[in-house]
Amino acid sequence: MQSSQNWGVKFIAQKAYLPEHCYHTNRLQLRYTIEIATQDFVTSKLAVEGGADRIELCAALADGGTTASFGTIKKCREAFNVELFPIIRARSGDFFYTN
């Protein structure tokens, strides 16, 4: 899996091999799934318009991402016909919640 970050948006590309009947001239063809981390309705809309296959929906992306509001999740689910994965994270910072 390859990942790069640019302007607070995370792009992830995963390789998936196509079935044998999809091969052309004996070349292996790869299909990529584009997942983009977004932080609100506007960035989600831009990602979908730009060709995203799925969205990782966050809030406070600059702080590592937290769970988006219920309203944002609902609005994005209703508006876009792509897979939507809201992250579940209570706060920014590290992942240690107890001593």
C-alpha positions in Angstrom: 0.0 0.0 0.0 1.3 3.4 -0.9 0.5 6.6 1.0 1.4 10.2 0.7 0.1 13.3 2.5 -0.4 16.6 0.8 -2.3 19.7 2.1 -3.9 17.6 4.9 -5.4 15.1 2.5 -4.3 11.4 2.7 -4.3 9.4 -0.4 -4.1 5.6 -0.2 -3.8 3.3 -3.2 -4.3 -0.4 -2.9 -3.5 -2.9 -5.6 -6.1 -5.4 -6.6 -5.7 -7.9 -9.4 -8.4 -8.2 -12.0 -9.9 -11.6 -13.0 -8.2 -13.5 -15.7 -10.8 -12.7 -18.3 -9.9 -9.0 -18.0 -6.3 -9.4 -19.0 -5.3 -7.9 -22.4 -2.3 -9.1 -24.4 -1.1 -11.2 -21.5 -0.3 -8.2 -19.4 -1.2 -8.1 -15.7 -3.6 -5.2 -15.2 -3.9 -3.6 -11.7 -7.0 -1.9 -10.4 -6.4 0.7 -7.7 -8.8 1.8 -5.0 -8.4 5.5 -4.1 -9.3 6.3 -0.5 -9.1 10.0 0.5 -9.3 11.2 4.1 -11.6 14.2 4.3 -12.7 16.4 7.2 -16.1 17.8 6.2 -18.8 17.8 3.5 -16.9 20.2 1.2 -13.7 18.2 1.1 -15.6 15.0 0.7 -17.5 16.5 -2.2 -14.2 17.5 -3.8 -12.7 14.0 -3.3 -15.7 12.3 -4.9 -15.6 14.7 -7.8 -11.9 14.0 -8.1 -12.5 10.2 -8.5 -12.3 8.8 -5.0 -13.6 5.3 -4.6 -14.1 5.7 -0.9 -13.8 8.3 1.8 -12.3 8.1 5.3 -14.3 10.8 7.1 -12.6 12.6 10.0 -12.8 15.9 11.9 -9.7 17.8 12.9 -7.6 16.1 10.3 -4.6 18.4 11.0 -4.6 17.0 14.6 -4.5 13.4 13.4 -8.3 13.0 13.0 -11.2 12.6 15.3 -14.8 11.3 14.8 -16.9 13.6 12.6 -20.2 14.9 13.9 -23.3 12.8 13.3 -24.7 15.5 11.0 -21.6 15.5 8.8 -21.6 11.7 8.6 -25.3 11.7 7.7 -25.1 14.4 5.1 -22.1 12.7 3.4 -23.9 9.3 3.4 -27.0 10.8 1.8 -25.1 12.9 -0.8 -22.3 10.5 -2.1 -22.5 7.1 -3.7 -19.1 5.9 -2.5 -18.0 3.9 0.4 -17.8 6.1 3.5 -15.8 5.1 6.6 -16.1 7.5 9.5 -13.2 7.1 11.9 -13.9 6.5 15.5 -11.5 8.5 17.7 -12.5 10.4 20.7 -9.6 12.9 20.8 -6.5 14.0 19.0 -3.0 13.1 20.2 -1.6 9.7 20.9 -3.6 6.5 21.3 -2.9 5.9 25.0 -6.1 6.4 26.9 -5.0 5.0 30.2 -1.8 4.8 32.2 
